[in-house]
Amino acid sequence: MQNTKSKLDSLMLQLQAVLDEAGLDEHVAIQNAFNALACALDDTIIA
């Protein structure tokens, strides 16, 4: 499970970098969706 969490963390950081590069890091709806995804992943992995 730790390997899965590490891989997901890495992918989320990559996704955040792509959003930043595309200029979407300030888009409220996209950031809300990103944050919701991060929370859902954390809740699922921890649960």
Distance bins in CASP14 RR format, pairs under 12 A and 6 or more apart:
PFRMAT RR
TARGET T0000
AUTHOR 0000-0000-0000
RMODE 2
METHOD distances of the structure
MODEL  1
1 7 0 0 0 0 0 1 0 0 0 0 0
1 8 0 0 0 0 0 1 0 0 0 0 0
1 44 0 0 0 0 0 1 0 0 0 0 0
1 45 1 0 0 1 0 0 0 0 0 0 0
1 46 0 0 0 0 1 0 0 0 0 0 0
1 47 0 0 0 0 0 1 0 0 0 0 0
2 8 0 0 0 0 0 1 0 0 0 0 0
2 9 0 0 0 0 0 1 0 0 0 0 0
2 45 0 0 0 0 1 0 0 0 0 0 0
2 46 0 0 0 0 0 1 0 0 0 0 0
3 9 0 0 0 0 0 1 0 0 0 0 0
3 10 0 0 0 0 0 1 0 0 0 0 0
3 45 0 0 0 0 0 1 0 0 0 0 0
4 10 0 0 0 0 0 1 0 0 0 0 0
4 11 0 0 0 0 0 1 0 0 0 0 0
4 41 0 0 0 0 1 0 0 0 0 0 0
4 44 0 0 0 0 0 1 0 0 0 0 0
4 45 1 0 0 1 0 0 0 0 0 0 0
4 46 0 0 0 0 0 1 0 0 0 0 0
5 11 0 0 0 0 0 1 0 0 0 0 0
5 12 0 0 0 0 0 1 0 0 0 0 0
5 38 0 0 0 0 0 1 0 0 0 0 0
5 41 0 0 0 0 1 0 0 0 0 0 0
5 42 0 0 0 0 1 0 0 0 0 0 0
5 44 0 0 0 0 0 1 0 0 0 0 0
5 45 1 0 1 0 0 0 0 0 0 0 0
5 46 0 0 0 0 1 0 0 0 0 0 0
6 12 0 0 0 0 0 1 0 0 0 0 0
6 13 0 0 0 0 0 1 0 0 0 0 0
6 45 0 0 0 0 0 1 0 0 0 0 0
7 13 0 0 0 0 0 1 0 0 0 0 0
7 14 0 0 0 0 0 1 0 0 0 0 0
7 41 0 0 0 0 0 1 0 0 0 0 0
7 45 0 0 0 0 0 1 0 0 0 0 0
8 14 0 0 0 0 0 1 0 0 0 0 0
8 15 0 0 0 0 0 1 0 0 0 0 0
8 37 0 0 0 0 1 0 0 0 0 0 0
8 38 0 0 0 0 1 0 0 0 0 0 0
8 40 0 0 0 0 0 1 0 0 0 0 0
8 41 1 0 1 0 0 0 0 0 0 0 0
8 42 0 0 0 0 1 0 0 0 0 0 0
8 44 0 0 0 0 1 0 0 0 0 0 0
8 45 1 0 0 1 0 0 0 0 0 0 0
9 15 0 0 0 0 0 1 0 0 0 0 0
9 16 0 0 0 0 0 1 0 0 0 0 0
9 38 0 0 0 0 1 0 0 0 0 0 0
9 41 0 0 0 0 1 0 0 0 0 0 0
9 42 0 0 0 0 1 0 0 0 0 0 0
9 45 0 0 0 0 1 0 0 0 0 0 0
10 16 0 0 0 0 0 1 0 0 0 0 0
10 17 0 0 0 0 0 1 0 0 0 0 0
11 17 0 0 0 0 0 1 0 0 0 0 0
11 18 0 0 0 0 0 1 0 0 0 0 0
11 34 0 0 0 0 0 1 0 0 0 0 0
11 37 0 0 0 0 0 1 0 0 0 0 0
11 38 0 0 0 0 0 1 0 0 0 0 0
11 41 0 0 0 0 1 0 0 0 0 0 0
12 18 0 0 0 0 0 1 0 0 0 0 0
12 19 0 0 0 0 0 1 0 0 0 0 0
12 34 1 0 0 1 0 0 0 0 0 0 0
12 35 0 0 0 0 0 1 0 0 0 0 0
12 37 1 0 0 1 0 0 0 0 0 0 0
12 38 1 0 0 1 0 0 0 0 0 0 0
12 39 0 0 0 0 0 1 0 0 0 0 0
12 40 0 0 0 0 0 1 0 0 0 0 0
12 41 1 0 0 1 0 0 0 0 0 0 0
12 42 0 0 0 0 1 0 0 0 0 0 0
12 45 0 0 0 0 0 1 0 0 0 0 0
13 19 0 0 0 0 0 1 0 0 0 0 0
13 20 0 0 0 0 0 1 0 0 0 0 0
13 34 0 0 0 0 0 1 0 0 0 0 0
13 38 0 0 0 0 0 1 0 0 0 0 0
14 20 0 0 0 0 0 1 0 0 0 0 0
14 21 0 0 0 0 0 1 0 0 0 0 0
15 21 0 0 0 0 0 1 0 0 0 0 0
15 22 0 0 0 0 0 1 0 0 0 0 0
15 24 0 0 0 0 0 1 0 0 0 0 0
15 25 0 0 0 0 0 1 0 0 0 0 0
15 30 0 0 0 0 0 1 0 0 0 0 0
15 31 0 0 0 0 0 1 0 0 0 0 0
15 33 0 0 0 0 0 1 0 0 0 0 0
15 34 1 0 0 1 0 0 0 0 0 0 0
15 35 0 0 0 0 0 1 0 0 0 0 0
15 37 0 0 0 0 1 0 0 0 0 0 0
15 38 0 0 0 0 1 0 0 0 0 0 0
15 41 0 0 0 0 0 1 0 0 0 0 0
16 22 0 0 0 0 0 1 0 0 0 0 0
16 23 0 0 0 0 0 1 0 0 0 0 0
16 24 0 0 0 0 0 1 0 0 0 0 0
16 25 1 0 0 1 0 0 0 0 0 0 0
16 30 0 0 0 0 0 1 0 0 0 0 0
16 31 0 0 0 0 1 0 0 0 0 0 0
16 34 1 0 0 1 0 0 0 0 0 0 0
16 35 0 0 0 0 0 1 0 0 0 0 0
16 37 0 0 0 0 0 1 0 0 0 0 0
16 38 0 0 0 0 1 0 0 0 0 0 0
17 23 0 0 0 0 0 1 0 0 0 0 0
17 24 0 0 0 0 0 1 0 0 0 0 0
17 25 0 0 0 0 1 0 0 0 0 0 0
17 34 0 0 0 0 0 1 0 0 0 0 0
18 24 0 0 0 0 1 0 0 0 0 0 0
18 25 0 0 0 0 1 0 0 0 0 0 0
18 30 0 0 0 0 0 1 0 0 0 0 0
18 34 0 0 0 0 0 1 0 0 0 0 0
19 25 1 0 1 0 0 0 0 0 0 0 0
19 26 0 0 0 0 1 0 0 0 0 0 0
19 27 0 0 0 0 1 0 0 0 0 0 0
19 29 0 0 0 0 0 1 0 0 0 0 0
19 30 1 0 0 1 0 0 0 0 0 0 0
19 31 1 0 0 1 0 0 0 0 0 0 0
19 33 0 0 0 0 0 1 0 0 0 0 0
19 34 1 0 0 1 0 0 0 0 0 0 0
19 35 0 0 0 0 0 1 0 0 0 0 0
19 37 0 0 0 0 0 1 0 0 0 0 0
20 26 0 0 0 0 1 0 0 0 0 0 0
20 27 0 0 0 0 0 1 0 0 0 0 0
20 30 0 0 0 0 0 1 0 0 0 0 0
20 31 0 0 0 0 0 1 0 0 0 0 0
20 34 0 0 0 0 0 1 0 0 0 0 0
22 30 0 0 0 0 1 0 0 0 0 0 0
23 30 0 0 0 0 1 0 0 0 0 0 0
23 31 0 0 0 0 0 1 0 0 0 0 0
24 30 1 0 1 0 0 0 0 0 0 0 0
24 31 0 0 0 0 1 0 0 0 0 0 0
24 32 0 0 0 0 0 1 0 0 0 0 0
24 33 0 0 0 0 0 1 0 0 0 0 0
24 34 0 0 0 0 1 0 0 0 0 0 0
25 31 1 0 0 1 0 0 0 0 0 0 0
25 34 0 0 0 0 1 0 0 0 0 0 0
25 35 0 0 0 0 0 1 0 0 0 0 0
26 34 0 0 0 0 0 1 0 0 0 0 0
27 33 0 0 0 0 1 0 0 0 0 0 0
27 34 0 0 0 0 1 0 0 0 0 0 0
28 34 0 0 0 0 0 1 0 0 0 0 0
28 35 0 0 0 0 0 1 0 0 0 0 0
29 35 0 0 0 0 0 1 0 0 0 0 0
29 36 0 0 0 0 0 1 0 0 0 0 0
30 36 0 0 0 0 0 1 0 0 0 0 0
30 37 0 0 0 0 0 1 0 0 0 0 0
31 37 0 0 0 0 0 1 0 0 0 0 0
31 38 0 0 0 0 0 1 0 0 0 0 0
32 38 0 0 0 0 0 1 0 0 0 0 0
32 39 0 0 0 0 0 1 0 0 0 0 0
33 39 0 0 0 0 0 1 0 0 0 0 0
33 40 0 0 0 0 0 1 0 0 0 0 0
34 40 0 0 0 0 0 1 0 0 0 0 0
34 41 0 0 0 0 0 1 0 0 0 0 0
35 41 0 0 0 0 0 1 0 0 0 0 0
35 42 0 0 0 0 0 1 0 0 0 0 0
36 42 0 0 0 0 0 1 0 0 0 0 0
36 43 0 0 0 0 0 1 0 0 0 0 0
37 43 0 0 0 0 0 1 0 0 0 0 0
37 44 0 0 0 0 0 1 0 0 0 0 0
38 44 0 0 0 0 0 1 0 0 0 0 0
38 45 0 0 0 0 0 1 0 0 0 0 0
39 45 0 0 0 0 0 1 0 0 0 0 0
39 46 0 0 0 0 0 1 0 0 0 0 0
39 47 0 0 0 0 0 1 0 0 0 0 0
40 46 0 0 0 0 0 1 0 0 0 0 0
40 47 0 0 0 0 0 1 0 0 0 0 0
41 47 0 0 0 0 0 1 0 0 0 0 0
END
